[in-house]
Amino acid sequence: VVYFLPFFFPGDFDELTQDNNDILLKTIAEDLRNCLPLETMLSSEHLALQKIQQQPEPTVHVDAFLYDEDFIDSLCEQGKMSRNYCMVCGSHQTAPLGFISHSFSLLELKFIYHHVLPDLSGKVLVDVGSRLGTVLYGGYLYSSASQLFGVELNGDFCQLQDVIIKKYQFTDRIKVLHADICTQGSLLQNADVTVMNNVFEYFLNETEQARAWDYISHNVRKQGSLLVTVPSLEDSLSGLQVNIQLSSWVEEIPLNYDVYPEKDIDREALEQIHLYQVL
Ligand SMILES: C[S@@+](CC[C@H](N)C(=O)[O-])C[C@H]1O[C@@H](n2cnc3c(N)ncnc32)[C@H](O)[C@@H]1O
């Protein structure tokens, strides 16, 4: 049988695969939404829940991988979510609620794998605090990394990641470890890419954060390896009692945040993403 595809070019094929990967990630998000509460936080996350309540402005956790802007709009229309809080009880004065997310959005994942990181063929990536597994699934679909390791402290989230990894047959390249990252020295020493999306701030007290950063700075040492962080290392370490000399550990690689000019995107979120190379 001969098929004639007169308008089909290699570029279109790439687009087509990209679209399929986006659809697959959206299907994974739907699976996860179906087995997690709307606030996507577990009752076992005492400290993280407490820290959200202690924010200077009323803040809610809305997971950016599970709920994109359109989804939030439709939940607001159904009265299941609100973007505002009442400033004076009973009045109509309202102010925008603060939103925080403990996961990367689909767009942030695409930005990281398409525009931040180089070709990862044969490389090992470690996601510190892999939670729902978004960095791992994104890495499986959007990169050629040979191995993607997630390390997660919370056992319930590890089980959830395992369910998704098996269901979508990602077992050949993804592995999740239920552990404190501070026990995973050799994994960190061998990583070509280490990803750290606001791992410690909401989940550990300040002494534990300082200890964990100390461990990271002693073990993420492979020369030339890459470290992706949110927020910047300077911001993450400020206010903590650590003695880490950034200038002798890493060099920041500037990123171009203008890669999606035509899209209505949350540029501020992209600007929180930083890339470093280990010296
Ligand atoms: C903000 S989430 C990051 C989620 C995921 N990496 C992403 O970008 O979508 C941080 C996760 O780190 C985990 N975590 C905090 N401290 C940890 C530690 N010492 N070792 C392993 N995981 C940790 C938390 O349980 C939480 O699920």
The ligand as an SDF file (V2000), in Angstrom:
LIG
                    3D

 27 29  0  0  0  0  0  0  0  0999 V2000
    8.2900   20.8530   45.9620 C   0  0  0  0  0  0  0  0  0  0  0  0
    8.2450   19.1070   45.8850 S   0  0  0  0  0  0  0  0  0  0  0  0
    9.0850   18.8430   44.3420 C   0  0  0  0  0  0  0  0  0  0  0  0
    8.3080   17.9320   43.3990 C   0  0  0  0  0  0  0  0  0  0  0  0
    8.9340   17.5320   42.0880 C   0  0  0  0  0  0  0  0  0  0  0  0
   10.3700   17.4540   42.1200 N   0  0  0  0  0  0  0  0  0  0  0  0
    8.5080   18.4930   40.9890 C   0  0  0  0  0  0  0  0  0  0  0  0
    9.2980   19.3560   40.6340 O   0  0  0  0  0  0  0  0  0  0  0  0
    7.4000   18.4070   40.4780 O   0  0  0  0  0  0  0  0  0  0  0  0
    9.4610   18.6780   47.0860 C   0  0  0  0  0  0  0  0  0  0  0  0
    9.3960   17.2080   47.5670 C   0  0  0  0  0  0  0  0  0  0  0  0
   10.6250   16.9400   48.2520 O   0  0  0  0  0  0  0  0  0  0  0  0
   10.3800   15.9900   49.2770 C   0  0  0  0  0  0  0  0  0  0  0  0
   11.5110   16.0950   50.2190 N   0  0  0  0  0  0  0  0  0  0  0  0
   11.7550   17.0600   51.1390 C   0  0  0  0  0  0  0  0  0  0  0  0
   12.8920   16.8110   51.7910 N   0  0  0  0  0  0  0  0  0  0  0  0
   13.4080   15.6520   51.2960 C   0  0  0  0  0  0  0  0  0  0  0  0
   14.5630   14.8770   51.5850 C   0  0  0  0  0  0  0  0  0  0  0  0
   15.4150   15.2310   52.5350 N   0  0  0  0  0  0  0  0  0  0  0  0
   14.7820   13.7460   50.8650 N   0  0  0  0  0  0  0  0  0  0  0  0
   13.8890   13.3700   49.8980 C   0  0  0  0  0  0  0  0  0  0  0  0
   12.7750   14.0640   49.5920 N   0  0  0  0  0  0  0  0  0  0  0  0
   12.5280   15.1960   50.2790 C   0  0  0  0  0  0  0  0  0  0  0  0
    9.0270   16.4220   49.8360 C   0  0  0  0  0  0  0  0  0  0  0  0
    8.3810   15.3390   50.4840 O   0  0  0  0  0  0  0  0  0  0  0  0
    8.3000   16.8960   48.5630 C   0  0  0  0  0  0  0  0  0  0  0  0
    7.4570   15.8890   48.0640 O   0  0  0  0  0  0  0  0  0  0  0  0
  1  2  1  0
  2  3  1  0
  2 10  1  0
  3  4  1  0
  4  5  1  0
  5  6  1  0
  5  7  1  0
  7  8  2  0
  7  9  1  0
 10 11  1  0
 11 12  1  0
 11 26  1  0
 12 13  1  0
 13 14  1  0
 13 24  1  0
 14 15  1  0
 14 23  1  0
 15 16  2  0
 16 17  1  0
 17 18  1  0
 17 23  2  0
 18 19  1  0
 18 20  2  0
 20 21  1  0
 21 22  2  0
 22 23  1  0
 24 25  1  0
 24 26  1  0
 26 27  1  0
M  CHG  2   2   1   9  -1
M  END
$$$$
